[in-house]
Amino acid sequence: MAGWSLRRRVLAAAGGALVVVFVVGIGAFAILLRTVVTNDVENNARAQAAQVAAVIATDEASATEALQGIPAQGARLQVVAADGTVVARSGGAEATPLTTLRAGEGVETVQRVDGVAGEADPHVLVVRGIRSPEDATYVVVVASPLDVALGTVATSTALLAAGAVVLTALVLLIMARVLASALRPVERITAEVAAISEARSPERVTVPPSRDEIARLADTMNGMLDRLARSDSAMRQFVSDASHELRSPLATLQAMIETSHAGRGGEAVLDRVVALGEVERLGGLVADLLVLTKADDRGLVIRRQEVDLDDVVDAEVRRLRSIARVPVHADIIPVQVDGDPDRLAQILRNLTDNALRHSTGWVAVTMVQRLPGWVEVRVDNAGEPVPAGQREAVFGRFTRLDEARARDHGGSGLGLPIAATLAKAHGGGVAAGETEDGDCRFTLTLPIRPER
């Protein structure tokens, strides 16, 4: 059944279940009906034997008259003397005893036999012992055939089995039609999904109006196609932006090589400072791309240890003051966190470089323990804050809210995404906002190392 369709599996399971139910039900019915009809034949035979015995025992009539006065109802009756002589018999009964069974006075014996004298069909035998007023002993024998009753059972069972077969076929036919109707939207969804060969395709699966599981499946498929389309678009944009970023330093290096002048001995002379700057820019961009690729593939592995975050912040402030042409303010408090000191320094460097690149007057780094168990490192700069509607998008890769300014200052659009990725790997996060005075602010939030 592994290669069967869902429809065939359902119909096979339903058919098997119906067969089991009907076989068990018809079998139980046949057994019950057989028991009822055979008990009825037995009770009638016992009643006949009791009537004959009562007439003979009270001397109301002779044995022959007693048998003639009681309806045989298809049974054969005999009165047999103690010596085995048949004293009286009903019409159709043989002159020889129907059975060798005997019973004492007032004793009744009942047996079901496969045949009696002259008959090979199953019978119910009732043998009852009596004593006449003349002190003679007799047995009354009643042999009631079971063939009619058993034939009724067989006929009823056969008719019921035939009805069960017809009912099973009818149920399976109805189920097949219902399944075909229920699975038709699934087949349509399968065909539509198969027809959508590209993630960029605007086509979507038709959602049936039934509002059932099939409709939810169609909605899920459409949601998946939308996510695939967004992922494909983001990937293409990422590749396009990365290619553009790599092209710029490569073009600079190519132009320098092409325009390099010959020095002593005819060797080409390049501007080493510019060339090294472009090579460093390429190396930094490739390193950033590798960080993000690792985060996408299997997540970043953070080397965790006890870190004095205030030392990391202080080192970054010192570095920033050494390269900045604007005032750099700092307010540092002692805080310990668990994490990778190099990665934490990378987060702060990306945030402070971004602040320095966009500042119009100053940069400030402030540490605040605002919530229990958490520390905030606020990196502010004198500049316009990120617009409220773009504070999530600013952490997208290669995102620039000011394209010209980012390019002029060497920004690749990867610093903030990397900072957010590394902060998340440390159990924290980075958010864009603004200061109380309306200046630009980026906040790094990290969990404080619990005291041991």
Secondary structure, DSSP 8 states (H G I E B T S, - for coil): -TTS-HHHHHHHHHHHHHHHHHHHHHHHHHHHHHHHHHHHHHHHHHHHHHHHHHHHHTTSS-HHHHHHTS--TT-EEEEEETTS-EEEE-TT--SS-S------BT-EEEEEES-BTTB-S-EEEEEEEEE-TTS-EEEEEEEEE-HHHHHHHHHHHHHHHHHHHHHHHHHHHHHHHHHHHHHHHHHHHHHHHHH--STT--------TT-SHHHHHHHHHHHHHHHHHHHHHHHHHHHHHHHHHHHHHHHHHHHHHHH-EE-GGG-EE--HHHHHHHHHHHHHHHHHHHHHHHHHHT------EEEEHHHHHHHHHHHHHHH-SS-EEEE----EEEE-HHHHHHHHHHHHHHHHHH-SS-EEEEEE--STTEEEEEEEESS----GGGTTGGGSTT--SSHHHHHHTT--S-HHHHHHHHHHHTT-EEEEEE-TTS-EEEEEEEE-----
